[in-house]
Amino acid sequence: MRLDLNSYENEDFVDAVIEMDDISHKKFTKCSFRRADFSDVSVFFECTFDSCDFSHARLNGVNIKNGAFLSCQFNGASFFAVKFENCKMMGSELINTDCSLLQIEGGDWSYTNLRKQSFQKQNLCGIRFTGADLSDCRFNQCKMNDCEFDEAIVHETSFYRSDIRNSSIGNLNLFEISFRQALLDIGQCVTLAETLTEGKYSPD
């Protein structure tokens, strides 16, 4: 199947096999791509997906550049060797997905639901996670410099052996985060020490 129009709204692409090498400058609004197969697609370039459903879709091997996925659903989607470059993922949900081989280069992932995701030895620098749900996420040995974590949900989030220097952590519940063997800058160490001290001696 080919997607030759520049704009689609309320279209049903359930179980579709997309046979295009390049999908560029297209807008999709409230479309369903449930179980769609994008395995033959090499690149999404500057496409916008607004309130679309990618549940159980196969996006394996796709390079997604300067795209926007706004309030989209990715329940059970396959992200093997997928790369997001400078994308907006605001308000989207990645539930029951395997992000272990997903590459993310920059972009805005604010208010995205990444609950229980595991990232291992990945370069996640310069990403905006403002308001994102990072509950039970495992960022193990990742580079996460210059990230924005303001108001993110961090219940039992782990930054084990990750480098998060120059990232904002001031507006987080630091009591719920594991910084075991993480690399912190001086400002972060001061913030962490002050928060833990205030918590220890605050009146009941």
C-alpha positions as CSV (number, residue, x, y, z in Angstrom):
1,M,0.0,0.0,0.0
2,R,1.2,3.5,-0.8
3,L,0.4,6.8,1.0
4,D,0.3,9.3,-1.8
5,L,-1.8,12.1,-0.3
6,N,-0.3,14.8,1.7
7,S,-2.9,14.7,4.4
8,Y,-5.1,12.0,5.9
9,E,-7.8,12.2,8.7
10,N,-9.7,9.5,10.4
11,E,-8.3,6.9,8.0
12,D,-8.1,3.2,8.7
13,F,-4.8,1.5,7.9
14,V,-5.2,-1.5,10.2
15,D,-3.0,-4.4,9.1
16,A,-1.8,-2.4,6.1
17,V,1.6,-3.2,4.6
18,I,3.2,0.1,3.7
19,E,5.3,-0.3,0.5
20,M,7.2,2.9,0.3
21,D,10.9,3.7,0.9
22,D,10.4,7.3,1.9
23,I,7.4,9.0,3.6
24,S,7.9,12.7,3.7
25,H,6.0,15.9,4.6
26,K,2.7,14.2,5.4
27,K,0.1,14.8,8.1
28,F,-2.0,12.1,9.7
29,T,-4.8,13.0,12.1
30,K,-6.7,10.4,14.2
31,C,-5.6,7.6,11.9
32,S,-5.3,4.0,12.9
33,F,-2.1,2.1,12.0
34,R,-2.9,-0.9,14.3
35,R,-0.7,-3.9,13.3
36,A,0.5,-2.0,10.2
37,D,3.8,-3.1,8.8
38,F,6.4,-0.3,8.0
39,S,9.3,-2.8,7.5
40,D,9.8,-1.6,3.9
41,V,10.0,2.0,4.9
42,S,13.5,3.5,5.3
43,V,12.7,7.1,6.4
44,F,9.9,9.2,7.8
45,F,10.9,12.8,7.2
46,E,9.1,15.8,8.7
47,C,5.8,13.9,9.1
48,T,3.1,14.8,11.7
49,F,1.0,12.1,13.4
50,D,-1.7,13.6,15.6
51,S,-3.7,11.3,17.9
52,C,-2.9,8.2,15.8
53,D,-2.9,4.6,17.0
54,F,0.3,2.5,16.2
55,S,-0.6,-0.4,18.6
56,H,1.3,-3.5,17.6
57,A,2.6,-1.8,14.5
58,R,6.0,-3.0,13.1
59,L,8.3,0.0,12.6
60,N,11.5,-2.0,12.5
61,G,14.5,-0.3,10.9
62,V,12.7,3.0,10.2
63,N,14.8,6.2,10.6
64,I,12.4,8.9,11.8
65,K,13.7,12.5,11.3
66,N,12.1,15.7,12.5
67,G,8.8,14.1,13.0
68,A,6.0,14.8,15.4
69,F,3.9,12.1,17.2
70,L,1.4,14.0,19.3
71,S,-0.7,12.0,21.7
72,C,-0.2,8.8,19.8
73,Q,-0.5,5.3,21.1
74,F,2.3,2.7,20.6
75,N,1.0,-0.1,22.8
76,G,3.0,-3.2,21.9
77,A,4.7,-1.6,18.8
78,S,7.9,-3.1,17.6
79,F,10.9,-0.6,17.6
80,F,13.7,-2.9,16.6
81,A,16.6,-0.7,15.2
82,V,14.3,2.3,15.0
83,K,15.9,5.7,15.2
84,F,14.2,9.0,16.3
85,E,16.1,12.1,15.3
86,N,15.0,15.4,16.8
87,C,11.3,14.3,17.1
88,K,8.4,15.5,19.1
89,M,6.7,12.7,21.0
90,M,4.6,14.9,23.3
91,G,1.8,13.1,25.1
92,S,2.4,9.8,23.4
93,E,2.3,6.4,25.2
94,L,4.8,3.6,24.8
95,I,3.3,0.8,26.8
96,N,4.3,-2.8,26.6
97,T,6.9,-1.9,24.0
98,D,10.6,-3.0,23.9
99,C,12.7,0.2,23.7
100,S,16.0,-1.6,24.4
101,L,17.2,-1.3,20.8
102,L,15.6,2.1,20.1
103,Q,17.9,5.0,19.3
104,I,16.8,8.5,20.3
105,E,18.8,11.6,19.3
106,G,17.5,14.8,20.9
107,G,13.9,15.9,20.6
108,D,11.0,16.7,22.9
109,W,9.5,13.7,24.8
110,S,7.5,15.8,27.2
111,Y,4.5,14.2,28.9
112,T,5.3,10.9,27.2
113,N,4.5,7.7,29.0
114,L,7.6,5.6,29.1
115,R,6.7,3.7,32.2
116,K,8.8,0.5,32.9
117,Q,11.0,1.0,29.9
118,S,14.7,-0.1,30.0
119,F,17.5,1.7,28.3
120,Q,21.0,0.2,28.3
121,K,24.2,2.0,27.4
122,Q,22.3,4.5,25.1
123,N,23.1,8.1,24.3
124,L,20.1,10.0,25.4
125,C,21.7,13.5,25.7
126,G,19.7,16.7,25.1
127,I,16.2,15.2,25.4
128,R,13.4,17.1,27.0
129,F,11.5,14.8,29.4
130,T,9.4,17.5,31.1
131,G,6.3,16.0,32.7
132,A,7.1,12.5,31.3
133,D,6.1,9.4,33.2
134,L,9.4,7.7,33.9
135,S,8.1,5.4,36.6
136,D,10.1,2.2,37.0
137,C,12.4,3.2,34.1
138,R,15.9,1.7,34.1
139,F,18.5,4.1,32.6
140,N,21.6,1.9,32.9
141,Q,25.0,3.2,31.9
142,C,23.4,5.8,29.7
143,K,24.7,9.3,28.7
144,M,22.0,11.7,29.6
145,N,23.7,15.1,29.7
146,D,21.7,18.3,29.2
147,C,18.3,16.7,29.6
148,E,15.3,18.4,31.1
149,F,13.5,16.3,33.7
150,D,11.3,19.1,35.2
151,E,8.1,17.7,36.8
152,A,8.7,14.2,35.4
153,I,7.2,11.3,37.3
154,V,10.1,9.3,38.7
155,H,8.6,6.7,41.0
156,E,11.4,4.0,41.4
157,T,13.3,5.4,38.5
158,S,17.0,4.3,38.2
159,F,19.9,6.1,36.7
160,Y,22.4,3.3,37.5
161,R,25.9,4.3,36.4
162,S,24.5,6.9,34.0
163,D,26.0,10.3,33.3
164,I,23.3,12.9,34.0
165,R,25.6,15.9,34.5
166,N,24.1,19.3,33.4
167,S,20.6,17.9,33.4
168,S,17.8,19.5,35.4
169,I,16.7,17.5,38.5
170,G,15.5,20.3,40.8
171,N,11.8,19.8,40.4
172,L,11.8,16.0,41.0
173,N,10.9,13.8,43.9
174,L,14.5,12.9,44.5
175,F,13.6,10.4,47.3
176,E,12.1,8.1,44.7
177,I,15.2,8.0,42.4
178,S,18.2,5.7,42.5
179,F,21.4,7.5,41.6
180,R,23.6,4.5,42.4
181,Q,27.0,5.1,40.8
182,A,25.6,7.8,38.6
183,L,27.8,10.8,37.5
184,L,26.4,14.1,39.0
185,D,27.8,17.6,38.7
186,I,28.4,19.9,41.7
187,G,25.1,21.6,41.4
188,Q,23.2,18.3,41.3
189,C,25.1,17.0,44.3
190,V,24.2,20.2,46.3
191,T,20.5,19.9,45.3
192,L,20.4,16.2,46.3
193,A,22.2,16.8,49.6
194,E,19.9,19.7,50.5
195,T,16.8,17.7,49.6
196,L,17.8,14.7,51.5
197,T,18.8,16.8,54.5
198,E,15.5,18.7,54.5
199,G,13.6,15.4,54.2
200,K,15.5,13.8,57.1
201,Y,14.9,16.7,59.5
202,S,11.5,17.9,58.4
203,P,8.8,17.7,61.1
204,D,6.1,15.0,60.8
